[in-house]
Amino acid sequence: MKHAKRPTRTQKMLMQAARLNYENWLVIKDTAEEMVIQNRQTDRTRTIRKELYK
């Protein structure tokens, strides 16, 4: 499995639109349809559908 990375500016804005604190999340995978993120403390993964937050 790849290492999670810090979010970019546009990814941070998407997380804020989904009512998440971007400081607590790392990005695992970012495609055109969805973004998979991982919590820094609990290692819980979550998927954000981009079509819902445009």
N, C-alpha and C positions, 0 to 999 in steps of 0.2 A: 504494500500500500504506500502511496506517495505521502510525503509530509505535507501538512496543512500550511498555508501561507497567510500572511497578513492581508487584509482586504485593501483594494484600491479605493480611490475616491468614489467612483461610480458604484462599486459594490457596497461601500458604506452607506450611500444614499438609498440603495435598494433595501438594505437591512433596516434603516430608519423607517422606510415606508412600511415595512412589515412589523413595525413596533418592536424592534430588537435593538439592544445596545451593542453597537459594532465593536466596542472594546472587549467584549466577552466572547467573540466568535472569530474563528479562523476559516479560511476558504479551502475546501478540499477539491471541488470540481465546479467549473463555471462554463456552462454551455449556453447556446442561444435561447433554450427553453427554460432552463432551471439552474439554480445555484445550490450546491450542497455545502453546508457549513458545519463546523464542529465547535462545541463549547470548549473554552480553554480549561475550565476547572473540572467539569464532569465527563468530558469526552463524548457527550451526547451529540448525535448527528441530526440534522434537520434539513429539509429540502424546501427551497423557496421557488415557487412557480413565478417566473418573470411576467407572464401574461396578465397576472392578477394585479400587478403594481405599476403599470405603465400609465 
